[in-house]
Structure formats: C-alpha cells, structure tokens
Amino acid sequence: MNPVRFFLFSSLILIGLSGCGVRSVSMRGEVAVSADWKNAAGFPVASPSRDLSRWWKRFDDPGLNRIISDALGNSPDIASASARIREARSRRDAEVALLFPTLRGAVSAAANSTASDGIGSGWNGGSSSAAAFNASWEADLFGKRRSTIEAATAQVGATEENFNSVQAALASEIAIAYTQLRIAEAALEVLLRIVKTREETSQLATWRTQSGEADSLESSQALSSLEQARAGVPALRQAISQSQNLLALLAGRTPGSLDGVLSSGKQSIPNPASSLAVGIPADTLRQRPDVRLAGYQLLAAAAQTRAADAERFPSLDLTGTLGVNALGAGKIFNPETASAGIIAGLTGPIFDAGRIRANIDAQSAVEEQAFQTYRSTVLTALSEVEDSLIACRRTTERLATLEKATAAAREAAKLAQQRYEAGETDILTVLDAQRSLLGLEDSLFTVRANRAIAYIQLYKALGGGWSAGS
C-alpha cells in the first residue's frame, strides 16, 4: 500500500476510536456527612471561607501577625512545598509532551579511497554523506496516555493542596507556640510577685523569731515556702527561652532573630474573638486542604487504574523517515538522492502470563487504599472540629470558674498576710493561703492557654490558615 494512503487510513482509524476511553474499574460513592455540628451550640453559623483565611488577625496581636506573615514567606517547609508544586507541574508537562510526535535528526559522512593501480602510491578518493529525519508517534487509541495525564494533573492538585496544608499547619503551630510564650511570661510575672510576698512573710517571721514572739519553726516554714516559690522561676525562664527559639525555628530564622519583635508592642496572652462562625460540615470539607489533597490523590489513583486497564488493548505506532543520501557533497541537494518512508504497526498483547491483569489488580488495590485514605481524612476532619468545639466550650466554662476562685484566693491571701502582720493568726494560715493562691494561679494560666489553643485548633480544623490567593 502507498505510504501516504496508509497514513490516511490509519488516521481515520484513530479518529473513529478516539472516543473509546476506558472508565475506572471501581466507582465510589460519597462519604455521608451530617447537616450540622453536634457541639456547635452558641457558635454562629456562616460560611467560614471568608473569615478564616487569616484567622490569626482576629486575636488582634500585631506581634503574632508579623511572625506568621514572616514565616509564610520565609519558612523552609513552605519553600519545599512550593518546589514540589513546580516538580509536579513539570512532570505533567512531560506526560503531555508524549501525546505529540517525536522528531529526531541525524547527519553522517564517510570517506573512501581506492588505489590508482596495484603498484603505485596514487589514490582516487570519494566521499558520501547522508541526512535523515526520523519521526515516531504512538496513537492514544484507548486513552492510556490521557489517563496518565489525568493522573499527573491530579498530582499537581495534590501538591497544591499540600502547600495549603503546610501553610495552615505552620500558622497554627506558630500561634500555639506564641500563646505558650505569652502564658509563660505572664506566669513568671505572677510568680515573681508571689516570691516577693513570701520574701516579706519570711522576713517578718525571722523578726518575730528574733524578738521571741515565735519559735524557729515558724521562720523555717516561711523560708521553705519562699524557696519552693523561687524554684519555679528557672523553669519558667527556660520555657520562655525555648518558646522564643521555637518561634524563630518555625519562622525560618536563627535563634534570637525574633527577640525584638517579641519584646515590643502587645505582650498579653492572645484572646480569641467570641464571634467565630463555624459553618456547616460540608463547608469545612470543601475548605480543608487535607481533605482536598486526599480527593486529588483518589482521582490520581483512579486515573492510573484506567491507564493500567488500557494496557489490554492494542497500540498503534507510526514512524516516518525523510532522508537524503548522496555519493558526494555536491549532490546533497539533488532530489534524486532523497528518500521517504512511513511505517505503521498495530501491536497488542496475546500472551503475557497474567502480567497485565496483575498490574490492573494492583492498581485497583492502590485506588482502594486512596479511597479509604480519603474516607479516613473526612472522618478525622469531622472529629477534629467536634473535639475543638467541645474544648472551646468546656475551657471557657472552667476559665470563668477559676477566675472567680483565683480572685477569692487573692483576697484570702491578702487578709491572711494582714492578720499575720497584726499578730492575729499563725504562719501556717498564711502559708496555706499562699499555696492555695499559687496553685490556682497555675491552673488559671493552664486553662487560659488551653482555651486559646482550643480556638487555634478550631480555626485550623475548620480549614483556616490559607487562601486561594496565597
């Protein structure tokens, strides 16, 4: 058959079969999601996508805003996630390029010589040269290449959602570390005040012992209580320094780089806004980058299953050659030395000992794993929101109770100190009141930290911490 006619005939076959794409061998249903949150009472319901992209600004803390903003632009984790996006896009482009023909060129030259006679040393030389262009193309008859491209495209989406996940996780980690730093600073300030009060009590007990109004047991008890309070100071200072280093690490900075930011401006404990809109479960699943990431991975696995299934069908390979052969350099452009050829081959599996079926089964298992991962991610997302809602509510309730108890303990410690100074009560009453106050102060700071962290985790659980324009 004439090569040109055969090429046209093959093209018609290609056009006729181009719509015979292979479907995924497994069809999945949606994961059932409830219409409302179980523990959302007291929280307004609204779409969170607009409110949560930069949720940390709702704490109204310039220092926190600056550190997170700096980290999002400087963190090695962010840079690495961005590089993975570029890698995935390049790999997809490489897969797309395989849809098009491949053209290669080659040039060769040779010299030959023959003796003018059998005895003399004279030679008659000649040269020949050739140039050729080779083209090859595998027609995507049954969608194998298109399925591979779909998988690569889904992987691009997965890397983009991974980038968003890294952003969200980094913002929440910085906010938690920042909260713990401010809690430690506030606790140190309170502890130093308590140490000062106990120093005054210990000095008074010493004077009473020296004047004979009390025995040495009283002064020893006061001194013991003072040293116990002092022992907590180094631990808090250690926590403060380590929290500062952690913030620098998360922001991609060297230790000490953020000390100026942390020591200036507002230095109070972050207080979450009370008007957080939680939305509905469906909003959260659409907003959370980890759920979207798992969805893209499922799409990629399904596309790879279709590509594996397409191996069962024949493939059409077209190759063409355009060459120029010449006996001498002066004849290279002579039309009589040109040659051309087109070859088409249709190949398909006849016997492979079950290799293709095994690959399909293996890829189907990968798809099943991807679906179960997606399902697990959805369930985890819903559980995290419910847990955070519970934590927000219960820590708020406990905080209100502890604030009242701590206020009462402060008043009791103050009255006990005054009565001891007036000689109306013993040292044990004062020390007991001070110990109770210190314990309540510690509990109060712990609950304040837990409440702030609960809201931070709720913001993250709802899908906050990134935006499409990031």
PyMOL commands that set and color helices and strands:
alter all, ss='L'
color gray80, all
select helices_A, chain A and resi 3-17+55-59+62-74+76-97+144-210+216-250+259-263+281-287+289-312+329-331+335-337+355-421+427-461
alter helices_A, ss='H'
color red, helices_A
select strands_A, chain A and resi 102-115+123-139+315-326+338-347
alter strands_A, ss='S'
color yellow, strands_A
deselect
rebuild
show_as cartoon
